[in-house]
Amino acid sequence: MPILCHSNEIAEGKSKGFQIKETFLFAVKKNDAIYVYENTCPHLGIQLEWQPDQFLDIDGSMIQCSSHGALFRIEDGECLLGPCQGQSLIALDFTLVNGQIEITL
Ligand code: FES
């Protein structure tokens, strides 16, 4: 299974982008928990970030799409505000193996 990185490489309250083959994805660490999603906005199917590894809003409380500002809950990827309200990011299953984030694509 592909390894994204060690969970220690993502700072608390921050996000990090990855590419595995053709798939773009990102991980967020919040309250020491890791969440992994496909880097695709449900609104137009494009990538979310405005700068490398910047997937969160200014205070780090929500995932934000840089194109039209959709806001997604970090814990489950649901869009709470914006043009795709009610839709969700695609969560990816992963396991932590000695702290390494291993995903199942
Ligand atoms: S593409 Fe993400 S909000 Fe429009």
Residues whose N, C-alpha, C, O or C-beta is under 5 A from the ligand:
A	BS01	FES	C41 H43 L44 C65 S67 H68 G69 A70
